[in-house]
Amino acid sequence: MTLANYQLSINFEQILALVKQLPYPEKLQLSQELEKEVLNSKLTALLESFRTDELSLETITQEVEAVRSEIHARKTSH
């Protein structure tokens, strides 16, 4: 069987009318798929907001080692 791609121009109201005709299980499935899409785009935006060229792996490693040393010093002083 050969798959073909088709495009159809419909507006939001038409999509909404079609969705309202779906049986409940399919509405639920559609809702879950839309939720995944939204979460994925929000996560991508969040990750992009934290992206920086100012931090190198070396800087992060130095900070981690400093915190580890501080924790170790606190444990051995008690």
Buried (B, 14 or more C-beta within 10 A) or exposed (E): EEEEEEEEEEEEEEEEEEEEEEEEEEEEEEEEEEEEEEEEEEEEEEEEEEEEEEEEEEEEEEEEEEEEEEEEEEEEEE
